[in-house]
Amino acid sequence: MKKSILFLSLFIFNSSFFSLKSFAVKNAPDTVTTGIYITSIHNIDFKQKEYAITLWAWFKYKNKDFDFAKNLEIPQAKTFTMADTTTDSTKDGRIYLLMKLECVMKDSWKINKFPFDYQSLRLTIENSQFDSTDLVFKVDTLGDHYGSFAISGWNILKDSFNISIKNQPYKTAFGDENFAKP
């Protein structure tokens, strides 16, 4: 019997929302280099439309106010915990933050061809306090992003793991009355 195939995708979003900071003269956004290493994907539940994922994520950046240990957002997460964090600095003075994340993710799949279907799992990360005028993400592509033991009973198609960076506009002013429209 063939096993279901799993596509892994990681989306890193630069949020686009407005804030009072937007009125100030802006410098170029700071670059945040980020990467992940998935250690486990488990409890895939098609009925509840969720799965659990454990991974290491790292961020390298100059602006200490970004503080991903406090401002990390994972929009599709039902829950997430930072099981461990380590902060250090790089030779060029950037902050280096390494964190272990345990997430229960909500997703939706088409399973009408089960067990011969293909599924994609999505994981999105953002900074909840800073938008694309303040920071831009850059993917750390060095090395692998998951181990062969990451997901038992599933095949991950070669070249199906994708990390991409996109801007995610939020068409709202988040209650800020200083804006006529978002």
Residue frames as qw, qx, qy, qz and C-alpha x, y, z in Angstrom:
[[0.000, 0.889, 0.458, 0.000, 0.00, 0.00, 0.00],
 [0.379, 0.479, -0.030, 0.791, 1.28, 3.45, -0.85],
 [0.315, -0.527, -0.471, 0.633, 1.58, 6.02, 1.86],
 [0.137, 0.951, 0.275, 0.022, 0.20, 9.50, 1.67],
 [0.579, 0.277, -0.023, 0.766, 2.65, 12.14, 0.62],
 [0.288, -0.842, -0.302, 0.341, 3.27, 15.26, 2.61],
 [0.419, 0.619, 0.031, 0.663, 4.36, 18.64, 1.28],
 [0.460, -0.612, -0.324, 0.556, 5.96, 20.96, 3.77],
 [0.267, 0.689, 0.164, 0.653, 5.77, 24.70, 3.28],
 [0.395, -0.556, -0.350, 0.643, 6.96, 27.46, 5.54],
 [0.201, 0.781, 0.268, 0.528, 5.77, 30.95, 4.84],
 [0.410, -0.378, -0.290, 0.778, 7.50, 33.84, 6.50],
 [0.132, 0.823, 0.456, 0.312, 5.37, 36.93, 6.27],
 [0.214, 0.001, -0.152, 0.965, 6.36, 40.53, 6.43],
 [0.034, 0.696, 0.676, -0.240, 3.23, 42.02, 7.90],
 [0.130, 0.283, 0.234, 0.921, 1.86, 45.12, 6.27],
 [0.248, -0.780, -0.575, 0.021, -0.22, 47.08, 8.70],
 [0.149, 0.716, -0.033, 0.681, -0.24, 50.70, 9.69],
 [0.570, -0.549, -0.434, 0.431, 0.87, 52.24, 12.94],
 [0.098, -0.981, -0.054, 0.158, 1.65, 55.68, 14.29],
 [0.566, -0.454, 0.429, 0.538, 5.29, 54.94, 13.49],
 [0.581, 0.447, 0.545, 0.407, 4.36, 55.11, 9.80],
 [0.131, 0.975, 0.173, 0.056, 4.22, 58.91, 9.94],
 [0.433, -0.762, 0.330, 0.351, 7.86, 59.25, 10.97],
 [0.469, 0.706, -0.495, -0.190, 10.68, 59.42, 8.43],
 [0.961, -0.164, 0.220, -0.049, 11.75, 55.84, 7.99],
 [0.124, -0.600, 0.743, 0.268, 15.13, 54.26, 7.51],
 [0.594, 0.211, -0.698, -0.339, 15.46, 51.18, 5.36],
 [0.877, -0.357, 0.001, -0.320, 13.95, 48.13, 7.07],
 [0.289, -0.573, 0.762, -0.083, 16.25, 45.91, 9.10],
 [0.695, 0.209, -0.631, -0.273, 16.89, 42.42, 7.71],
 [0.673, -0.363, 0.548, -0.340, 16.00, 39.45, 9.91],
 [0.442, 0.324, -0.812, -0.202, 17.72, 36.26, 8.80],
 [0.694, -0.198, 0.465, -0.514, 15.64, 33.29, 9.88],
 [0.455, 0.230, -0.828, -0.234, 15.66, 29.54, 9.54],
 [0.793, -0.274, 0.254, -0.481, 14.00, 26.44, 10.92],
 [0.266, 0.255, -0.928, -0.044, 14.79, 22.80, 11.62],
 [0.781, -0.228, -0.079, -0.575, 11.79, 20.52, 12.13],
 [0.076, -0.347, 0.906, -0.229, 12.34, 17.72, 14.62],
 [0.155, 0.237, 0.949, -0.139, 8.83, 16.25, 14.65],
 [0.479, -0.028, -0.228, -0.847, 5.47, 16.39, 12.92],
 [0.105, -0.118, -0.976, 0.151, 2.86, 14.25, 14.63],
 [0.187, 0.466, 0.690, -0.521, -0.79, 13.91, 15.62],
 [0.172, 0.051, -0.472, -0.863, -2.05, 14.69, 12.14],
 [0.251, 0.392, 0.801, -0.376, -5.80, 14.71, 12.61],
 [0.024, 0.215, 0.591, 0.777, -7.87, 15.17, 9.45],
 [0.240, -0.669, -0.694, -0.115, -11.14, 15.25, 11.35],
 [0.345, -0.787, -0.263, 0.439, -10.04, 18.03, 13.73],
 [0.488, 0.804, 0.065, 0.333, -8.05, 19.70, 10.92],
 [0.252, -0.901, 0.339, -0.099, -4.88, 20.02, 12.95],
 [0.879, 0.168, -0.317, 0.313, -1.38, 18.68, 13.44],
 [0.538, -0.812, 0.126, 0.187, 1.45, 19.13, 15.93],
 [0.696, 0.571, -0.180, 0.396, 4.93, 20.26, 14.99],
 [0.600, -0.725, 0.093, 0.325, 8.11, 20.68, 17.01],
 [0.661, 0.597, 0.029, 0.452, 10.89, 22.74, 15.50],
 [0.487, -0.482, -0.041, 0.727, 13.85, 24.93, 16.17],
 [0.335, 0.863, 0.248, 0.286, 13.64, 28.47, 14.78],
 [0.545, -0.383, -0.045, 0.744, 16.39, 31.06, 14.76],
 [0.206, 0.938, 0.234, 0.149, 16.48, 34.75, 14.07],
 [0.578, -0.191, 0.006, 0.793, 19.45, 37.07, 13.51],
 [0.109, 0.856, 0.343, 0.371, 18.77, 40.82, 13.59],
 [0.364, 0.268, -0.265, 0.851, 20.17, 44.18, 14.74],
 [0.326, -0.481, -0.007, -0.814, 17.13, 45.96, 16.19],
 [0.106, 0.022, -0.885, 0.454, 16.74, 44.72, 19.78],
 [0.466, 0.113, 0.290, -0.828, 13.15, 45.98, 19.83],
 [0.607, 0.114, -0.615, -0.490, 12.14, 43.18, 17.43],
 [0.327, -0.278, 0.768, -0.475, 12.44, 40.77, 20.40],
 [0.604, 0.036, -0.646, -0.466, 11.06, 37.65, 18.72],
 [0.248, -0.087, -0.895, 0.361, 10.99, 35.86, 22.09],
 [0.159, 0.384, 0.539, -0.733, 8.17, 38.24, 22.99],
 [0.407, 0.508, -0.042, -0.758, 6.79, 39.28, 19.57],
 [0.012, 0.106, -0.910, -0.400, 6.71, 36.01, 17.60],
 [0.659, 0.236, 0.283, -0.656, 3.34, 35.29, 16.04],
 [0.081, -0.038, 0.940, 0.330, 2.27, 32.06, 14.32],
 [0.454, 0.046, -0.061, -0.888, -1.11, 32.96, 12.78],
 [0.729, -0.041, -0.527, -0.434, -2.44, 29.43, 12.06],
 [0.296, 0.117, -0.857, 0.406, -1.39, 28.07, 15.45],
 [0.602, -0.596, -0.456, -0.274, -4.12, 26.86, 17.76],
 [0.607, -0.782, 0.109, 0.090, -1.45, 26.94, 20.47],
 [0.726, 0.458, -0.330, 0.394, 2.29, 27.35, 20.58],
 [0.632, -0.762, 0.073, 0.121, 4.88, 27.28, 23.31],
 [0.376, 0.740, -0.507, 0.230, 8.50, 28.27, 23.39],
 [0.930, -0.305, -0.197, 0.064, 10.00, 25.26, 25.08],
 [0.701, -0.383, 0.073, 0.597, 13.48, 26.71, 25.13],
 [0.360, 0.916, 0.030, 0.174, 15.19, 29.95, 24.07],
 [0.697, -0.323, 0.077, 0.636, 18.82, 30.98, 23.83],
 [0.257, 0.964, 0.059, 0.047, 19.99, 34.50, 23.04],
 [0.696, -0.291, 0.203, 0.624, 23.51, 35.35, 21.95],
 [0.246, 0.874, -0.097, -0.407, 25.24, 37.80, 19.64],
 [0.864, 0.400, 0.134, 0.275, 27.03, 37.30, 16.35],
 [0.630, -0.158, 0.086, 0.756, 30.50, 38.57, 15.46],
 [0.174, 0.380, 0.301, 0.857, 28.96, 41.45, 13.52],
 [0.082, -0.007, 0.401, -0.912, 26.86, 42.57, 16.51],
 [0.563, -0.214, -0.427, -0.674, 23.50, 41.10, 15.54],
 [0.599, -0.229, 0.565, -0.519, 21.24, 39.42, 18.06],
 [0.423, 0.123, -0.859, -0.260, 21.04, 35.66, 17.58],
 [0.607, -0.142, 0.453, -0.637, 17.90, 34.07, 19.03],
 [0.358, 0.074, -0.905, -0.219, 17.37, 30.31, 18.93],
 [0.548, -0.114, 0.442, -0.701, 14.07, 28.89, 20.15],
 [0.036, -0.097, -0.986, -0.132, 12.42, 25.51, 20.32],
 [0.494, 0.020, 0.016, -0.869, 8.74, 25.75, 19.38],
 [0.107, 0.206, 0.972, -0.033, 5.96, 23.27, 20.02],
 [0.357, 0.156, -0.101, -0.915, 2.85, 24.12, 18.00],
 [0.391, 0.396, 0.829, -0.061, -0.58, 22.71, 17.37],
 [0.053, 0.214, -0.380, -0.898, -1.48, 24.00, 13.94],
 [0.576, 0.499, 0.512, -0.397, -4.90, 24.35, 12.31],
 [0.038, 0.319, -0.656, -0.683, -5.08, 23.48, 8.64],
 [0.746, 0.346, 0.308, -0.478, -7.51, 22.10, 6.11],
 [0.148, -0.320, 0.840, 0.412, -6.93, 19.28, 3.66],
 [0.770, 0.235, -0.220, -0.551, -8.72, 17.54, 0.82],
 [0.332, -0.335, 0.875, -0.109, -8.73, 13.87, 1.75],
 [0.815, 0.284, 0.117, -0.492, -11.09, 12.41, -0.84],
 [0.754, 0.456, -0.469, -0.050, -8.25, 10.29, -2.34],
 [0.373, -0.593, 0.655, -0.284, -6.92, 9.01, 0.99],
 [0.615, -0.668, 0.166, 0.384, -4.56, 7.18, 1.39],
 [0.679, 0.232, 0.359, 0.596, -3.17, 8.18, -2.00],
 [0.107, 0.961, 0.211, 0.142, -3.47, 11.92, -1.59],
 [0.520, 0.257, -0.194, 0.791, -0.92, 14.68, -1.28],
 [0.347, -0.863, -0.359, 0.077, -1.06, 17.08, 1.64],
 [0.355, 0.535, -0.205, 0.739, 0.62, 20.37, 2.43],
 [0.512, -0.661, -0.416, 0.358, 1.31, 21.57, 5.94],
 [0.234, 0.750, 0.022, 0.618, 1.67, 25.30, 6.34],
 [0.559, -0.571, -0.306, 0.517, 3.54, 27.18, 9.03],
 [0.236, 0.783, 0.115, 0.564, 3.66, 30.97, 8.99],
 [0.535, -0.468, -0.331, 0.620, 5.69, 33.24, 11.24],
 [0.124, 0.812, 0.158, 0.547, 5.45, 36.99, 11.78],
 [0.287, -0.053, -0.465, 0.836, 6.58, 39.63, 14.22],
 [0.100, -0.710, -0.697, 0.014, 3.44, 40.90, 15.95],
 [0.214, -0.811, -0.207, 0.504, 4.74, 44.43, 16.63],
 [0.105, -0.588, 0.400, 0.695, 6.71, 45.39, 13.52],
 [0.740, 0.567, 0.300, -0.200, 5.61, 45.49, 9.90],
 [0.800, 0.320, 0.264, 0.434, 7.37, 45.38, 6.54],
 [0.195, 0.917, -0.078, 0.339, 8.42, 49.03, 6.84],
 [0.450, -0.782, 0.406, -0.148, 10.53, 48.02, 9.86],
 [0.480, -0.390, 0.779, 0.104, 11.79, 44.55, 9.03],
 [0.759, 0.395, -0.359, -0.372, 12.24, 42.20, 6.11],
 [0.844, -0.279, 0.457, -0.027, 12.91, 38.51, 6.42],
 [0.432, 0.604, -0.640, -0.196, 15.71, 36.67, 4.68],
 [0.979, -0.125, -0.035, -0.154, 15.78, 32.86, 4.64],
 [0.277, -0.625, 0.729, 0.043, 18.79, 31.07, 6.12],
 [0.871, 0.316, -0.216, -0.307, 19.24, 28.35, 3.50],
 [0.178, 0.553, -0.800, 0.150, 22.35, 26.72, 4.97],
 [0.123, -0.123, 0.948, -0.267, 21.81, 23.04, 5.72],
 [0.233, -0.350, -0.865, -0.275, 18.71, 20.89, 5.99],
 [0.342, -0.316, 0.099, -0.880, 15.39, 22.06, 7.41],
 [0.848, -0.243, 0.156, -0.445, 14.11, 18.72, 8.71],
 [0.213, -0.414, 0.885, 0.009, 15.48, 15.33, 9.66],
 [0.419, 0.032, -0.810, -0.409, 14.50, 12.00, 8.11],
 [0.230, -0.269, -0.880, 0.317, 12.85, 11.10, 11.41],
 [0.154, -0.008, 0.150, -0.977, 10.65, 14.21, 11.46],
 [0.678, 0.095, 0.082, -0.724, 7.45, 12.48, 10.35],
 [0.266, -0.134, 0.955, 0.003, 6.98, 8.76, 10.75],
 [0.450, 0.410, 0.786, -0.108, 4.74, 6.95, 8.25],
 [0.418, 0.861, 0.170, -0.236, 4.78, 9.70, 5.62],
 [0.685, 0.148, 0.286, 0.654, 6.98, 10.38, 2.63],
 [0.021, 0.845, 0.013, -0.534, 8.21, 13.89, 2.03],
 [0.749, 0.587, 0.214, 0.223, 8.66, 14.37, -1.69],
 [0.594, -0.157, 0.132, 0.778, 12.09, 15.55, -2.72],
 [0.153, 0.132, 0.206, 0.957, 12.08, 19.31, -3.34],
 [0.263, -0.660, -0.605, -0.360, 8.59, 19.69, -1.85],
 [0.449, -0.645, -0.351, 0.509, 9.80, 21.50, 1.24],
 [0.299, 0.627, 0.223, 0.684, 9.51, 25.18, 0.48],
 [0.316, -0.613, -0.331, 0.644, 10.44, 28.22, 2.51],
 [0.274, 0.554, 0.361, 0.699, 9.21, 31.46, 1.02],
 [0.156, -0.377, -0.334, 0.850, 8.90, 35.06, 2.12],
 [0.042, 0.594, 0.597, 0.538, 5.80, 37.04, 1.29],
 [0.109, -0.094, 0.253, -0.957, 4.22, 40.31, 2.34],
 [0.150, -0.498, -0.854, 0.000, 0.89, 39.77, 4.05],
 [0.102, -0.312, -0.014, -0.945, -1.22, 42.93, 3.87],
 [0.083, -0.474, -0.790, 0.380, -3.75, 43.44, 6.63],
 [0.016, -0.475, -0.397, -0.785, -6.58, 45.59, 5.30],
 [0.466, -0.774, -0.429, 0.002, -7.34, 47.19, 8.63],
 [0.113, 0.727, -0.298, 0.608, -6.08, 50.09, 10.71],
 [0.548, -0.170, -0.727, 0.376, -6.45, 47.92, 13.84],
 [0.318, -0.785, -0.508, 0.158, -8.68, 50.57, 15.41],
 [0.390, -0.305, 0.006, 0.869, -6.26, 53.44, 14.86],
 [0.247, 0.834, 0.465, -0.165, -8.50, 56.44, 14.07],
 [0.158, -0.701, 0.282, 0.635, -5.57, 58.42, 12.64],
 [0.175, -0.099, 0.788, 0.582, -6.03, 56.60, 9.34],
 [0.550, 0.265, -0.040, -0.791, -8.82, 57.42, 6.89],
 [0.950, 0.173, -0.095, -0.243, -8.42, 53.93, 5.37],
 [0.767, -0.427, 0.436, 0.199, -5.95, 51.08, 5.83]]
